[in-house]
Amino acid sequence: MLGLGYLRRWAHDARAASTVAHVRPAYASGLRAAFATITPLIFAPWIPGGGASWVSLAGFNGALLDRVGPYRTRTRMMAGLALASAIAAGAGSLVSGHFVISAIVTFVLAMLCGLARAWTDLGPGFGVTILVTYAVAIAVPAASFEAALARSAFVVAGGVWAMLLAILLWPIRPYRPLRLHVAECYRAIARYLEAASEFLERDRSLDTWKLKSHIVAVRTAINAAQTSLTVTRRPRPSETARGERLLVLHEVADQLFAHVNAMLEEGDVLLRAPTPPDGAVQLLDEVLVELARSLRVIATAVQSEIDTPRPTVVVNGAALAPLGGSIGDVVDRIADYLTAAGALAASLNSGDAVEGVGENIDVAEPPPEPALFSLDAVLRPPKAIVHHALRIAFAATAAVVIAAALHLKHSSWVILTVIVILQPFSATTRQKALQRIVGTIVGGMVAAMLSSQIQHPMTTLVLIGTFTALCVALLPLNYGAYAVFGTPAFVLLAESGSKDPHLASLRIANTLVGGALALIAARLLWPGDERERLPELAAAALRANDEFLRRAIELVGQEGNADVGVLRDARRNVGAAALGAEDSFQRLLSDHRGAPELLEPIMAFLVYTRRIAGSTTALAVAANSSPKPSAEELRPFGEAAHAILVDLADAVLHGRPPVPAPLIGSVPLPAAASGPVVRQRLTRLARQLKLLHDAVARWIVPG
């Protein structure tokens, strides 16, 4: 039984490791990385002391870590990376060959780089890249103190070279990165709707749980645009008209996302009815396709640097009138937002006045500018980051000690493998190990075959550039592809200096040693147990839903017109908390060794956590319906829902059975005459709360 559990776990890891992301290859980034890597090698004869290789390494690292975004943020990040990598290169060069000192320095530096994960705006690659430079330096002793300083200088030069390529050698258009980010928000929502259309045609359902990857992509795009808005605005004494319109377009995209979720929730309810309305699938599909088309046209207009015709929005709620219910109201609101976005996008370049667009759109102030190098974040990191920093420090130190004790040739590849493979969670470490090891073996065989045929140095440079471009371009799709093409690039680069015919086999052997060390460290040193983390994240999702629902009920109970935009932050908090719980569950799937049916209640919990959020959004949209119930009529349901969600959060967190749910009909709902749309949506929420309660009860007390 235990053997079957391990087999099932590794099979799941293999499937996850081989998954290809639904994104386009980053061809431009690949070409830029290749140019940053190859150019210093062309001038190698005129760069003393083997400095071309260090400039090339730093150029590649800078190009690889560079992300699309505001130029100011990218400049600070790449400058910080160049300086930190130079210090790491100098330290590694000086301690190389000194067994005890190198172990101590490795531990301290790896610990600091692991803690750098607390700088979430930089991403996990920042600390890993610094450690990569250190690993290369410690494997190649410097002849003198001056030689070590020269390496540091070459690394700084490579970082500056990458920065020049990424920022200065292309025309600087201050709003270009922001345009791309805002346009991506609309494209991500369009892809979400297109995926929903495909799912609808195939399964006659609109279950958003099946579209989780697209939901994550939309939320990621909206958050990235929000950060870009902030940093673009900071250096300016006042906002320009173009910047203000991009801000409004971002807010429109955020509101569209909420309404699209509400529309899909309403559509799913219609399709799940005992007798779905005739032609429901076809009508819903036509609306989804047309909305996606409008969103893509708007995205193109936002991104375009020349004037474009104002996009025409032809979809409206009347198309769904035969289905009944209130889904038509939601679609009408979506059409209003699309019309406003189209008008703004068409006038981005001309600056022509657009009347009446922003009147009903809530526009938030940009969030505070992210602190890229916050000292407080490193001094007070979360427990998971501390454990990972210790894990990578011990594993990297062990790699240095083992490589020195066994006198391994090209020992940097052992250390590199440990650094790159180790992740904060066991499941992701195993998946990264599979990608790295399989990719290195395949790439090593390609390198061995090519190295025996190549004679001319220029041919070697062309191949290095080609493989570098491919590995960076395909990295967003799958890390395994990066390893497949990155291995021959680095083997050919190393061979150009050493002429060792066995480098490919050495790379494979050292990768296997490093992979084994990483897996052992992930298994023995503070293994990330999702069984302990998931309850905390699930409770956070429940509390976020409680706050969102409470504020939505207050909004509906207000007299007069209601501003749905005030719920923006509460809705975002629900989305972020739900994604955290779902990611934790995804990792738990790899570590689970019990019966598969024990996971069903958790899956049901996650599904209804999202559905309650979608139904709450639909309830908030009904705040402007007429007639609608008073705050007093809504109070009993609000108090009951609050009590249920708070109790469920506490039950999940402490592992106790939840308090029995209220009996059906015991909580009065507003009369149908006082608000038929609101009553319908409260009734749906009541059913979903009961199903959520049942899921938690089965989770805590199996069977």
Secondary structure as GFF3:
##gff-version 3
##sequence-region A 1 703
A	DSSP	alpha_helix	2	17	.	.	.	ID=ss1
A	DSSP	alpha_helix	27	42	.	.	.	ID=ss2
A	DSSP	three_ten_helix	44	46	.	.	.	ID=ss3
A	DSSP	three_ten_helix	48	50	.	.	.	ID=ss4
A	DSSP	alpha_helix	51	65	.	.	.	ID=ss5
A	DSSP	alpha_helix	71	95	.	.	.	ID=ss6
A	DSSP	alpha_helix	99	115	.	.	.	ID=ss7
A	DSSP	three_ten_helix	116	118	.	.	.	ID=ss8
A	DSSP	alpha_helix	125	139	.	.	.	ID=ss9
A	DSSP	alpha_helix	145	163	.	.	.	ID=ss10
A	DSSP	pi_helix	164	168	.	.	.	ID=ss11
A	DSSP	alpha_helix	176	203	.	.	.	ID=ss12
A	DSSP	three_ten_helix	208	211	.	.	.	ID=ss13
A	DSSP	alpha_helix	212	233	.	.	.	ID=ss14
A	DSSP	alpha_helix	241	272	.	.	.	ID=ss15
A	DSSP	alpha_helix	280	303	.	.	.	ID=ss16
A	DSSP	three_ten_helix	317	323	.	.	.	ID=ss17
A	DSSP	alpha_helix	327	346	.	.	.	ID=ss18
A	DSSP	three_ten_helix	358	360	.	.	.	ID=ss19
A	DSSP	alpha_helix	375	379	.	.	.	ID=ss20
A	DSSP	alpha_helix	383	405	.	.	.	ID=ss21
A	DSSP	alpha_helix	412	421	.	.	.	ID=ss22
A	DSSP	alpha_helix	426	451	.	.	.	ID=ss23
A	DSSP	alpha_helix	457	474	.	.	.	ID=ss24
A	DSSP	alpha_helix	479	498	.	.	.	ID=ss25
A	DSSP	alpha_helix	503	524	.	.	.	ID=ss26
A	DSSP	alpha_helix	530	557	.	.	.	ID=ss27
A	DSSP	three_ten_helix	564	567	.	.	.	ID=ss28
A	DSSP	alpha_helix	568	591	.	.	.	ID=ss29
A	DSSP	three_ten_helix	596	599	.	.	.	ID=ss30
A	DSSP	alpha_helix	600	621	.	.	.	ID=ss31
A	DSSP	three_ten_helix	622	624	.	.	.	ID=ss32
A	DSSP	alpha_helix	631	654	.	.	.	ID=ss33
A	DSSP	three_ten_helix	672	674	.	.	.	ID=ss34
A	DSSP	alpha_helix	676	700	.	.	.	ID=ss35
###
